[in-house]
Every structure is written in C-alpha cells, then in structure tokens.
Amino acid sequence: MTIKVADRLPTTTLVKVTPEGPEQVTTTDFFAGKRVALFAVPGAFTPTCSAQHLPGFIAQADALKAKGVDEIVCTSVNDVFVMKAWGQVNSASAITMLADGNAEFAKAVGLTLDGSKFGMGTRSQRYTMLIDDGVVEQLFVEAPGEFKVSSAEHLLSAL
C-alpha cells in the first residue's frame, strides 16, 4: 500500500553519507523533531535525476529552508558510495544523501518501480515528500516518465 498524507513513516534503515563514512539511521530517529523535504529518484547519475532533479533542490535549498524546511534529503536505491560520489560531483553539500541500497524504504512506503527492462531492477519512483516529525505532510508522486510535481519548484509553490 502506498503511503499517504497524514501517515507516519514506516520504520526502516537507510545509510547516511557523512564525512566520517557511512552511518546507518532509522527513519524513526532521523525524521524525528524536524521538517524534512525528501525527494526520491530512480537512480543516481541517471539523466533526469542528474540534469534536473538534484540540481533543482540544490538551487532551491535556501528558499526551501526559508519556508520552514529544516533539512533536504535525497534518497535513491543506490549504495552509499554511489550516493556520496553523486553528491560530490554535483556539489550537493546542502542535501543529505540517504542510500536505500536494498529498496527497503521504497518498498515500505509503497513507491517502487520495476526498472528491469533497463537493467536496474527494483527502484524508487520519482517523488517528493514533505515530512514533519515523521509524518507525511505533503506527497507528490510523478507519473511514469514525467518530471513535474516532484521538482523543488513545485514543492516550494505548495509551501
């Protein structure tokens, strides 16, 4: 079942990119007590994700924070080392990278897609979620092959 507005995030473990190395974090602990703009992408280094999705959140980081967002998070079904490299290549220091290497989070929120025909296996759908103290405040899920409602600009307009 797909997560909905007003639902509490399920408890799963993600891996956070930190300067000291990978750090496992639970969704319960990580999202507690803060307002987070989370965006999910099908894959780091993929065309739309690299050309539009991540750069849009980097460019709008200050504007999102001015609207009450405490932290901006990117998640993808990639390992923590790929997420770290993708963040570094894109100078994404304003974005917290959370690896969902086994798609546990994507599955738990019911937002997976089958990328098998591209050799990618189970991936996350493209979406943006505003989370307040672990509860979904807003959710914008893209239609297959589109990039409209999950952009940083769209989230800003909804705040």
C-alpha positions in Angstrom: 0.0 0.0 0.0 1.3 3.5 -0.9 1.9 5.9 1.9 -0.5 8.8 2.1 -0.6 12.3 3.6 -1.0 12.1 7.4 0.6 8.7 7.6 3.6 8.1 9.8 6.7 6.9 8.0 7.4 3.2 8.5 10.5 2.3 10.4 13.3 1.2 8.1 17.0 1.7 8.0 18.8 3.9 5.5 22.5 4.7 5.1 23.5 8.3 5.5 26.5 9.8 3.7 28.8 11.5 6.3 32.3 12.9 6.2 33.3 10.1 8.6 31.8 7.4 6.4 28.5 5.5 6.1 26.1 5.8 9.0 23.0 3.7 9.4 20.0 5.6 10.5 16.4 4.6 11.2 13.6 6.6 9.7 12.1 6.9 13.2 15.2 8.6 14.6 16.3 10.6 11.5 13.0 12.3 10.8 12.1 12.9 14.5 11.6 16.5 15.5 12.2 18.2 12.2 10.6 19.2 9.0 12.2 17.5 6.0 11.8 17.8 2.3 12.6 14.4 0.9 13.0 13.7 -2.8 13.4 10.3 -4.2 14.9 9.4 -7.6 15.1 6.2 -9.6 18.9 6.4 -9.7 22.0 8.5 -9.0 23.8 9.6 -12.2 20.7 8.8 -14.4 19.7 11.5 -16.9 16.7 13.4 -15.4 17.9 12.8 -11.8 21.3 14.4 -12.6 20.2 17.1 -15.0 17.1 18.3 -13.3 16.0 16.7 -10.0 19.1 17.0 -7.8 20.2 20.4 -9.3 16.8 21.9 -8.7 16.9 21.0 -5.0 20.5 22.4 -4.7 19.4 25.6 -6.4 16.3 26.0 -4.2 17.9 24.9 -0.9 17.9 28.3 0.7 14.3 29.1 -0.5 13.1 25.8 1.0 14.8 26.5 4.3 13.3 30.0 4.3 9.9 28.3 4.1 10.5 26.2 7.2 12.3 23.2 5.9 15.0 22.1 8.4 16.7 19.5 6.1 16.6 18.5 2.5 17.1 14.8 1.8 17.7 12.8 -1.4 17.1 9.1 -1.4 17.7 6.5 -4.1 18.1 2.8 -4.5 21.8 3.0 -4.7 24.6 2.2 -2.3 26.0 4.8 0.0 29.3 5.1 -2.0 27.4 5.9 -5.2 25.3 8.4 -3.3 28.4 10.0 -1.9 30.1 10.3 -5.3 26.9 11.7 -6.9 26.6 14.3 -4.2 30.3 15.3 -4.5 30.2 15.6 -8.3 27.2 17.8 -8.0 28.4 19.9 -5.1 25.3 18.9 -3.2 26.5 19.9 0.3 23.1 21.4 1.1 21.5 18.0 0.5 21.6 15.0 2.9 22.1 11.8 0.9 20.4 8.7 2.2 21.1 5.4 0.4 18.3 2.9 0.1 20.5 0.2 -1.3 18.1 -2.7 -0.8 15.0 -0.6 -1.7 13.7 -1.2 1.9 12.4 2.3 2.3 10.9 2.4 -1.2 9.1 -0.8 -0.6 7.9 0.2 2.9 6.3 3.4 1.5 4.9 1.6 -1.5 6.7 3.7 -4.1 8.8 1.2 -6.1 9.1 0.8 -9.8 10.3 -2.0 -11.9 13.4 -0.9 -13.8 14.3 -4.4 -15.1 13.9 -3.5 -18.7 16.7 -1.0 -18.2 18.8 -3.5 -16.2 18.1 -1.6 -13.0 15.8 -4.0 -11.0 13.6 -2.6 -8.3 14.0 1.2 -7.9 12.2 4.1 -6.3 9.6 6.0 -8.1 10.3 9.7 -8.5 8.5 11.7 -5.8 8.8 14.5 -3.3 7.5 14.2 0.3 7.3 16.8 3.0 7.7 15.2 6.4 7.0 16.8 9.7 8.3 14.9 12.7 8.0 11.6 10.9 4.5 12.3 9.5 3.8 12.9 5.8 2.6 16.4 5.3 2.6 16.5 1.5 3.3 13.9 -1.2 3.8 14.5 -4.9 4.4 11.3 -7.0 5.3 11.6 -10.7 3.5 9.8 -13.4 5.8 7.3 -15.2 8.4 9.1 -17.4 7.5 12.6 -16.1 9.3 15.3 -14.1 6.8 17.9 -12.9 5.3 17.5 -9.5 8.4 16.2 -7.7 10.6 19.2 -8.5 11.9 21.6 -5.9 10.0 24.4 -7.6 6.7 22.5 -7.3 7.3 21.8 -3.6 8.1 25.5 -3.0 4.9 26.5 -4.6 3.0 24.2 -2.3 4.6 25.5 0.9 
